[in-house]
Amino acid sequence: MVQLVLVYCLMSDAKSCVEKRPMTEFPMTAMSCMASAQPMAVDYLREHPAYQLNSFRCEIDKPVEKQA
């Protein structure tokens, strides 16, 4: 399973970042993950103008870590 991970940081505080893992209707491949990163990032930024995209990655077969 491939999971897209988008990392956004506040423009006013570059150390204040969040990771978002958008849900998709269909399982992603590595190629579709890379192709969908930009459109999914833009959707989030339209709703959260105080943030900017810092980075993204496509994780393959990595379980989601639970926050402590």
C-alpha positions as a LaTeX table, in Angstrom:
\begin{tabular}{lrrr}
\hline
Residue & $x$ (\AA) & $y$ (\AA) & $z$ (\AA) \\
\hline
Met1 & 0.00 & 0.00 & 0.00 \\
Val2 & 1.26 & 3.48 & $-0.90$ \\
Gln3 & 0.30 & 6.47 & 1.25 \\
Leu4 & 0.79 & 10.13 & 0.33 \\
Val5 & 2.10 & 12.26 & 3.20 \\
Leu6 & 1.96 & 16.04 & 2.83 \\
Val7 & 3.86 & 18.24 & 5.29 \\
Tyr8 & 2.62 & 21.79 & 5.79 \\
Cys9 & 4.19 & 24.51 & 7.92 \\
Leu10 & 2.81 & 27.83 & 9.08 \\
Met11 & 4.21 & 30.70 & 7.04 \\
Ser12 & 4.61 & 32.72 & 10.23 \\
Asp13 & 6.40 & 29.90 & 12.08 \\
Ala14 & 8.31 & 27.40 & 9.92 \\
Lys15 & 8.81 & 25.11 & 12.93 \\
Ser16 & 5.07 & 24.66 & 13.38 \\
Cys17 & 4.28 & 21.87 & 10.92 \\
Val18 & 1.60 & 19.24 & 10.44 \\
Glu19 & 1.48 & 16.02 & 8.43 \\
Lys20 & $-1.64$ & 15.23 & 6.45 \\
Arg21 & $-2.42$ & 11.85 & 4.91 \\
Pro22 & $-5.30$ & 12.41 & 2.49 \\
Met23 & $-7.67$ & 9.53 & 1.94 \\
Thr24 & $-8.22$ & 8.30 & $-1.61$ \\
Glu25 & $-11.01$ & 6.25 & $-3.15$ \\
Phe26 & $-8.68$ & 3.71 & $-4.70$ \\
Pro27 & $-5.36$ & 2.20 & $-3.62$ \\
Met28 & $-2.41$ & 4.26 & $-4.82$ \\
Thr29 & 0.62 & 3.14 & $-6.75$ \\
Ala30 & 3.95 & 4.91 & $-6.40$ \\
Met31 & 3.32 & 6.70 & $-9.70$ \\
Ser32 & $-0.23$ & 7.81 & $-8.84$ \\
Cys33 & 1.01 & 9.01 & $-5.44$ \\
Met34 & 3.59 & 11.27 & $-7.06$ \\
Ala35 & 1.06 & 12.50 & $-9.62$ \\
Ser36 & $-1.62$ & 13.33 & $-7.04$ \\
Ala37 & 0.64 & 15.15 & $-4.57$ \\
Gln38 & 0.38 & 18.61 & $-6.11$ \\
Pro39 & $-3.40$ & 18.67 & $-6.68$ \\
Met40 & $-4.06$ & 17.37 & $-3.15$ \\
Ala41 & $-1.65$ & 19.90 & $-1.67$ \\
Val42 & $-3.37$ & 22.74 & $-3.50$ \\
Asp43 & $-6.77$ & 21.67 & $-2.15$ \\
Tyr44 & $-5.49$ & 21.88 & 1.44 \\
Leu45 & $-3.76$ & 25.23 & 0.86 \\
Arg46 & $-6.96$ & 26.79 & $-0.51$ \\
Glu47 & $-8.67$ & 26.02 & 2.80 \\
His48 & $-5.63$ & 26.86 & 4.99 \\
Pro49 & $-3.94$ & 29.97 & 3.52 \\
Ala50 & $-1.71$ & 30.45 & 6.59 \\
Tyr51 & 0.21 & 27.29 & 5.65 \\
Gln52 & 2.67 & 26.44 & 2.92 \\
Leu53 & 3.70 & 23.06 & 1.59 \\
Asn54 & 7.04 & 22.12 & 3.10 \\
Ser55 & 7.48 & 18.64 & 1.62 \\
Phe56 & 5.73 & 15.48 & 0.58 \\
Arg57 & 6.58 & 11.82 & 0.38 \\
Cys58 & 5.05 & 8.57 & $-0.74$ \\
Glu59 & 5.35 & 5.90 & 1.93 \\
Ile60 & 5.22 & 2.27 & 0.85 \\
Asp61 & 3.92 & $-0.35$ & 3.29 \\
Lys62 & 4.64 & 1.80 & 6.34 \\
Pro63 & 2.08 & 1.59 & 9.15 \\
Val64 & 0.74 & 4.88 & 10.45 \\
Glu65 & 2.47 & 5.80 & 13.69 \\
Lys66 & 0.24 & 6.64 & 16.62 \\
Gln67 & 0.98 & 9.89 & 18.40 \\
Ala68 & 1.89 & 9.60 & 22.07 \\
\hline
\end{tabular}
